[in-house]
Amino acid sequence: MPSQLITALIAQESSSGGSGAIIQLGILLLIPFAMYFFMIRPQRRRVREQQELQRSIEVGDEVITTSGVYGIITGEDGDSRFWLEIDDDVQIRIARAAVSGKASLDEGADDDDADDAVAAPTADDA
């Protein structure tokens, strides 16, 4: 009985033509192209942009590191390292690859203004 079922299925597939197989083959060939355009190509573009950013970093730029530390580049220590000032007279040495982006100077100014707005209580307030 099972052999008759198998032969019937084979006969039915062979008589239906090859149009279904061609469509399946086309879909299988489109998958790598779709993966390239939706995954690989955008990732390469992001990597290229990150490398260009890291090459354009200069002394005096305000940057943010991959760990979220904001600071100002105060000097270079070779081709692959920087000195980053994170507070008054506090400097750390970081790798060029640890810079994730440039921070705008306006963001830091807004934070300082917000700190000035909250004033310490005075003797008159008590």
Phi and psi restraints in degrees (value plus and minus 20) as a CYANA .aco file:
   2 PRO   PHI     -81.8   -41.8
   2 PRO   PSI     -53.4   -13.4
   3 SER   PHI     -87.9   -47.9
   3 SER   PSI     -53.2   -13.2
   4 GLN   PHI     -88.3   -48.3
   4 GLN   PSI     -56.8   -16.8
   5 LEU   PHI     -86.5   -46.5
   5 LEU   PSI     -62.5   -22.5
   6 ILE   PHI     -84.7   -44.7
   6 ILE   PSI     -64.7   -24.7
   7 THR   PHI     -85.3   -45.3
   7 THR   PSI     -54.5   -14.5
   8 ALA   PHI     -87.4   -47.4
   8 ALA   PSI     -60.8   -20.8
   9 LEU   PHI     -86.3   -46.3
   9 LEU   PSI     -60.5   -20.5
  10 ILE   PHI     -84.2   -44.2
  10 ILE   PSI     -62.0   -22.0
  11 ALA   PHI     -85.3   -45.3
  11 ALA   PSI     -59.1   -19.1
  12 GLN   PHI     -87.4   -47.4
  12 GLN   PSI     -61.6   -21.6
  13 GLU   PHI     -86.7   -46.7
  13 GLU   PSI     -58.2   -18.2
  14 SER   PHI     -91.4   -51.4
  14 SER   PSI     -47.6    -7.6
  15 SER   PHI    -104.0   -64.0
  15 SER   PSI     -36.4     3.6
  16 SER   PHI     -97.5   -57.5
  16 SER   PSI     -34.5     5.5
  17 GLY   PHI      75.9   115.9
  17 GLY   PSI     156.2   196.2
  18 GLY   PHI    -120.6   -80.6
  18 GLY   PSI      -8.5    31.5
  19 SER   PHI     -86.6   -46.6
  19 SER   PSI     -57.5   -17.5
  20 GLY   PHI     -86.5   -46.5
  20 GLY   PSI     -57.1   -17.1
  21 ALA   PHI     -90.1   -50.1
  21 ALA   PSI     -55.5   -15.5
  22 ILE   PHI     -87.0   -47.0
  22 ILE   PSI     -60.0   -20.0
  23 ILE   PHI     -85.1   -45.1
  23 ILE   PSI     -63.0   -23.0
  24 GLN   PHI     -83.8   -43.8
  24 GLN   PSI     -61.1   -21.1
  25 LEU   PHI     -84.0   -44.0
  25 LEU   PSI     -60.4   -20.4
  26 GLY   PHI     -82.5   -42.5
  26 GLY   PSI     -61.7   -21.7
  27 ILE   PHI     -84.4   -44.4
  27 ILE   PSI     -63.2   -23.2
  28 LEU   PHI     -83.5   -43.5
  28 LEU   PSI     -52.3   -12.3
  29 LEU   PHI     -97.3   -57.3
  29 LEU   PSI     -45.5    -5.5
  30 LEU   PHI     -97.9   -57.9
  30 LEU   PSI     -44.0    -4.0
  31 ILE   PHI     -79.8   -39.8
  31 ILE   PSI     -68.3   -28.3
  32 PRO   PHI     -82.5   -42.5
  32 PRO   PSI     -56.3   -16.3
  33 PHE   PHI     -86.0   -46.0
  33 PHE   PSI     -61.0   -21.0
  34 ALA   PHI     -84.9   -44.9
  34 ALA   PSI     -62.3   -22.3
  35 MET   PHI     -81.5   -41.5
  35 MET   PSI     -60.1   -20.1
  36 TYR   PHI     -82.6   -42.6
  36 TYR   PSI     -68.7   -28.7
  37 PHE   PHI     -95.2   -55.2
  37 PHE   PSI     -47.6    -7.6
  38 PHE   PHI    -119.0   -79.0
  38 PHE   PSI     -38.7     1.3
  39 MET   PHI    -142.7  -102.7
  39 MET   PSI     -74.6   -34.6
  40 ILE   PHI     -93.7   -53.7
  40 ILE   PSI     -67.3   -27.3
  41 ARG   PHI     -82.6   -42.6
  41 ARG   PSI     -67.3   -27.3
  42 PRO   PHI     -83.5   -43.5
  42 PRO   PSI     -55.6   -15.6
  43 GLN   PHI     -85.6   -45.6
  43 GLN   PSI     -61.2   -21.2
  44 ARG   PHI     -82.1   -42.1
  44 ARG   PSI     -58.9   -18.9
  45 ARG   PHI     -84.8   -44.8
  45 ARG   PSI     -62.9   -22.9
  46 ARG   PHI     -83.7   -43.7
  46 ARG   PSI     -60.5   -20.5
  47 VAL   PHI     -84.4   -44.4
  47 VAL   PSI     -63.0   -23.0
  48 ARG   PHI     -82.8   -42.8
  48 ARG   PSI     -62.7   -22.7
  49 GLU   PHI     -84.9   -44.9
  49 GLU   PSI     -58.8   -18.8
  50 GLN   PHI     -85.7   -45.7
  50 GLN   PSI     -60.6   -20.6
  51 GLN   PHI     -85.5   -45.5
  51 GLN   PSI     -60.5   -20.5
  52 GLU   PHI     -83.7   -43.7
  52 GLU   PSI     -60.3   -20.3
  53 LEU   PHI     -82.4   -42.4
  53 LEU   PSI     -65.0   -25.0
  54 GLN   PHI     -86.6   -46.6
  54 GLN   PSI     -51.3   -11.3
  55 ARG   PHI     -93.7   -53.7
  55 ARG   PSI     -47.0    -7.0
  56 SER   PHI    -108.0   -68.0
  56 SER   PSI     -22.6    17.4
  57 ILE   PHI     -87.3   -47.3
  57 ILE   PSI     112.9   152.9
  58 GLU   PHI    -150.7  -110.7
  58 GLU   PSI     148.2   188.2
  59 VAL   PHI     -83.7   -43.7
  59 VAL   PSI     113.1   153.1
  60 GLY   PHI      80.6   120.6
  60 GLY   PSI     -31.3     8.7
  61 ASP   PHI     -97.1   -57.1
  61 ASP   PSI     121.0   161.0
  62 GLU   PHI    -111.9   -71.9
  62 GLU   PSI     105.7   145.7
  63 VAL   PHI    -149.3  -109.3
  63 VAL   PSI     146.0   186.0
  64 ILE   PHI    -142.6  -102.6
  64 ILE   PSI     117.3   157.3
  65 THR   PHI    -110.0   -70.0
  65 THR   PSI     152.0   192.0
  66 THR   PHI     -85.3   -45.3
  66 THR   PSI     -41.3    -1.3
  67 SER   PHI    -111.1   -71.1
  67 SER   PSI     -20.2    19.8
  68 GLY   PHI      73.4   113.4
  68 GLY   PSI      -6.1    33.9
  69 VAL   PHI    -108.9   -68.9
  69 VAL   PSI     105.5   145.5
  70 TYR   PHI    -111.8   -71.8
  70 TYR   PSI     124.8   164.8
  71 GLY   PHI    -192.8  -152.8
  71 GLY   PSI     158.0   198.0
  72 ILE   PHI    -136.0   -96.0
  72 ILE   PSI     112.6   152.6
  73 ILE   PHI     -89.9   -49.9
  73 ILE   PSI     102.1   142.1
  74 THR   PHI    -128.5   -88.5
  74 THR   PSI     -35.3     4.7
  75 GLY   PHI    -194.2  -154.2
  75 GLY   PSI     145.4   185.4
  76 GLU   PHI    -127.7   -87.7
  76 GLU   PSI     121.9   161.9
  77 ASP   PHI    -143.2  -103.2
  77 ASP   PSI      55.1    95.1
  78 GLY   PHI      68.9   108.9
  78 GLY   PSI    -188.7  -148.7
  79 ASP   PHI    -101.1   -61.1
  79 ASP   PSI     -43.2    -3.2
  80 SER   PHI    -136.6   -96.6
  80 SER   PSI     -11.2    28.8
  81 ARG   PHI    -156.4  -116.4
  81 ARG   PSI     132.5   172.5
  82 PHE   PHI    -149.5  -109.5
  82 PHE   PSI     139.6   179.6
  83 TRP   PHI    -120.4   -80.4
  83 TRP   PSI     106.2   146.2
  84 LEU   PHI    -136.4   -96.4
  84 LEU   PSI     100.5   140.5
  85 GLU   PHI    -109.3   -69.3
  85 GLU   PSI      96.3   136.3
  86 ILE   PHI    -121.9   -81.9
  86 ILE   PSI     -35.2     4.8
  87 ASP   PHI    -178.3  -138.3
  87 ASP   PSI     156.6   196.6
  88 ASP   PHI     -80.5   -40.5
  88 ASP   PSI     102.9   142.9
  89 ASP   PHI      37.7    77.7
  89 ASP   PSI       6.6    46.6
  90 VAL   PHI    -143.9  -103.9
  90 VAL   PSI      91.6   131.6
  91 GLN   PHI    -144.3  -104.3
  91 GLN   PSI     124.6   164.6
  92 ILE   PHI    -147.4  -107.4
  92 ILE   PSI     136.0   176.0
  93 ARG   PHI    -120.7   -80.7
  93 ARG   PSI     107.9   147.9
  94 ILE   PHI    -147.7  -107.7
  94 ILE   PSI     139.0   179.0
  95 ALA   PHI    -100.1   -60.1
  95 ALA   PSI     129.3   169.3
  96 ARG   PHI     -78.7   -38.7
  96 ARG   PSI     -56.3   -16.3
  97 ALA   PHI     -89.7   -49.7
  97 ALA   PSI     -35.2     4.8
  98 ALA   PHI    -100.7   -60.7
  98 ALA   PSI     -26.8    13.2
  99 VAL   PHI    -102.8   -62.8
  99 VAL   PSI     100.8   140.8
 100 SER   PHI    -118.6   -78.6
 100 SER   PSI     -38.6     1.4
 101 GLY   PHI     159.9   199.9
 101 GLY   PSI     148.4   188.4
 102 LYS   PHI    -110.6   -70.6
 102 LYS   PSI     117.0   157.0
 103 ALA   PHI    -118.8   -78.8
 103 ALA   PSI     121.7   161.7
 104 SER   PHI     -98.3   -58.3
 104 SER   PSI     127.9   167.9
 105 LEU   PHI     -89.0   -49.0
 105 LEU   PSI     -42.4    -2.4
 106 ASP   PHI     -86.3   -46.3
 106 ASP   PSI     -54.6   -14.6
 107 GLU   PHI     -82.7   -42.7
 107 GLU   PSI     -63.1   -23.1
 108 GLY   PHI     -86.3   -46.3
 108 GLY   PSI     -57.1   -17.1
 109 ALA   PHI     -87.0   -47.0
 109 ALA   PSI     -57.0   -17.0
 110 ASP   PHI     -84.7   -44.7
 110 ASP   PSI     -59.2   -19.2
 111 ASP   PHI     -85.2   -45.2
 111 ASP   PSI     -59.8   -19.8
 112 ASP   PHI     -86.1   -46.1
 112 ASP   PSI     -59.5   -19.5
 113 ASP   PHI     -84.6   -44.6
 113 ASP   PSI     -58.2   -18.2
 114 ALA   PHI     -86.4   -46.4
 114 ALA   PSI     -57.1   -17.1
 115 ASP   PHI     -87.4   -47.4
 115 ASP   PSI     -56.3   -16.3
 116 ASP   PHI     -90.0   -50.0
 116 ASP   PSI     -49.6    -9.6
 117 ALA   PHI     -88.5   -48.5
 117 ALA   PSI     -51.2   -11.2
 118 VAL   PHI    -114.1   -74.1
 118 VAL   PSI      76.3   116.3
 119 ALA   PHI    -111.4   -71.4
 119 ALA   PSI     133.8   173.8
 120 ALA   PHI     -90.2   -50.2
 120 ALA   PSI     126.1   166.1
 121 PRO   PHI     -86.4   -46.4
 121 PRO   PSI     123.8   163.8
 122 THR   PHI    -125.6   -85.6
 122 THR   PSI     156.2   196.2
 123 ALA   PHI     -86.4   -46.4
 123 ALA   PSI     -47.1    -7.1
 124 ASP   PHI     -89.6   -49.6
 124 ASP   PSI     -48.5    -8.5
 125 ASP   PHI     -92.4   -52.4
 125 ASP   PSI     -44.4    -4.4
